[in-house]
Amino acid sequence: MEKIRYKIMIQYDGTNFNGFQIQDKGRTVQGEIQRVLKIMSKGVDIKIHGSGRTDSGVHALGQIIHFDYPFPMPTENMQRAMNSLTTDEIEVREVEIVDSNFHARYLAKGKKYMYRVDTHENTNPFKRLYAKHHEYPINLPVLEQALKDIEGTHDFSSFCATNSGREDKVRTVYEASVVEDKEKGELIFTFRGNGFLYNMVRIFIGTLLQIANGRRPADDMKRLLEVKDRRQAGPTASPQGLYLVEVFYDNEKATKGTAFESKVIHETEGHNDDFDTTKSMV
């Protein structure tokens, strides 16, 4: 029987998972979904492919996966069956039958991430798993300018974990912005680009927060892009504030509303998250 390829959009709370990618030890999102599919297919092992990998504690609002299923069923039945068997930490939001050439990872043109920072003086126990606590003063105009310095096509060597194993560290960041939610006492960062290196967003945050409270010069992002030295950037921010929001499969959607909208960026084609399979993405 011919297998049918399904494209699935999932959300998950990464708190109790050892990241997305299956490992020898510990629970993973991939392992949980493959467990569910094996039950549904009455013992057939089905491998899923994700758009990228997330670290332990990182969450997803719009992770994309695909898999080939040997027993075709309507998309609504697939969604219902998967949600009935997964734990409450994972939710299947959208299901689509796609061409056999579709690949969740290799065809991705860009990704969007969010990072939440809790700026209250005291730690909120109900946010500790979903936002980074940062009680120090924030100079918002300085922070906004530092974010603008990130946008564009750069070598992001200063913002990549030293053990990433990637030689080509050139990426294009279409959007780097922040919104202050005074009612909730949060800073909501948004990063959108054609690809992200290992821990790139979390190193951005660790560095930006130091700039925002005066521990680094206001224009230090420019210098760090020039020196290409991870040791000179800030710390890697904790994972719980990070969310994979959306995966884009065409350049128009990836760049919509940014300075890169409607531009064809030939030099960045192919710079996706094809990291060593032992590494997480951010």
Secondary structure, DSSP 4 states (H G I P E B T S, - for coil): ---EEEEEEEEE--TTSS-SS--SSS--HHHHHHHHHHHHTTS-----EESS---TT-EEEEEEEEEEESS---HHHHHHHHHHHS-TTEEEEEEEEE-TT--TTTT--EEEEEEEEE--SS--TTTTTTSEE--S---HHHHHHHHHHH-EEEE-GGGS-TT---S--EEEEEEEEEEEETTTTEEEEEEEES---TTHHHHHHHHHHHHHTTSS-TTHHHHHHHH--GGGS-----GGGEEEEEEESSHHHHHTTSTTTT---GGGTT-S----TTS---
